Amino acid sequence: MIDHRAALARWRRLDVVVRDLPLGLLFLVSAFLPVLQNHGTQLGGVPSRPFDALAVVVVAVESLPLAVRRRWPALCLTLVSLGFAVDQLRGYHTVAGTALAFALISAGAHLGQRRRVTALLFSAAYVVLAIVLSPLGPEPPSEFVTFFLLLAFAWGIGVWLRTTRAAEAGQRRRVAEDTRAVERAAIARELHDVVTHHVTAMVVQAEAARYLTAAPDRLDRTLTAITDTGRRAITDLRHLLDLLNPDHEPRTPSPGGLRALVEQARQAGQPVEFTEEGTPAESAGSADLVAYRVVQEALTNALKHARGSHTAVEVHHGDREIAVTVRTSGAGSVSPGGSGRGLAGLRERVGVLGGDFSAGAAGGGFVVTARIPTGNPA
């Protein structure tokens, strides 16, 4: 069986001249069919005459330029108009004269520059043709005006097609720009979550190492923790680059999950109490990743702004939602000079899934809470 889609795809890959040539050949062949001879456009009433050698040339000039109607629309219109003028003056009246309408539509649709000049020159040429034809036949001036209006209508169709295509192209560009903006925002959020957390932990650990030169064992453990944190940062950044791959699969939390995240904060010197209840749902979708990011951002803020303060992380996995609460004693809020990108991004992430998010001072410390629906039925 013929694969119509594959055939259509191969046809579209052909050069535009090759794809437009069949239309010109159709007019060329039709003009020489006995049943259609002298049955074409008759402007000015010049008596019809039989085809001769010149008629063959005229029909070719009227028809074949349609092959370049999209690549060189001005050239196409010029040649077809010249052939049409000779056709009418000689009285061949071939059906190939209809190609003039197609040439006008194509010029209106595809002519990129000097469209007004082309329209004026074509109109002036038509006036000259009408003046020459008037004494040769009984046609009244109104017939010439009517035919000119028909030609102007064909040009107008081409202009309308051009305007419509331009509007559609503009819409596609706007959609593409909006899509890129969304993708950039997603990458920015992921980059903030990954880099800020790991780099903050490394900075804290490096500062602590400066005071451990007299305790080689503790210094070695701290440097090892910095190395491990750097490796995790590299791993997470590699996962982040998957967002740039159109075939990337849905993201999942880093290996080790929340416990590894908490352990990393502990290694950085933050006393963290971790409580996890329930069993993570197998089909939680993006909820698991969002919960991971909530805890990650809260621990990052605790390290940056309440270093050494007691932090409690509570995660409850339910059938329909994941509840996260992170409490930090002391001034564990975002610093006044911070961008707030992390908390704003978390609020947006949770909101997209239909959940609730809050972060603020409470009881002399700072509390981050999130309710994240898993999308599972009751």
Secondary structure as UniProt FT lines:
FT   HELIX           4..13
FT   HELIX           16..31
FT   HELIX           34..36
FT   TURN            37..38
FT   HELIX           53..63
FT   HELIX           64..68
FT   TURN            69..71
FT   HELIX           73..90
FT   HELIX           95..98
FT   HELIX           99..110
FT   HELIX           115..133
FT   HELIX           134..136
FT   HELIX           141..209
FT   TURN            210..211
FT   TURN            213..214
FT   HELIX           216..241
FT   HELIX           242..244
FT   TURN            246..247
FT   TURN            255..256
FT   HELIX           257..267
FT   TURN            268..269
FT   STRAND          272..277
FT   TURN            282..283
FT   TURN            285..286
FT   HELIX           287..305
FT   TURN            307..308
FT   STRAND          311..317
FT   STRAND          321..329
FT   TURN            336..337
FT   HELIX           341..352
FT   TURN            353..354
FT   STRAND          356..362
FT   TURN            363..364
FT   STRAND          365..373
//
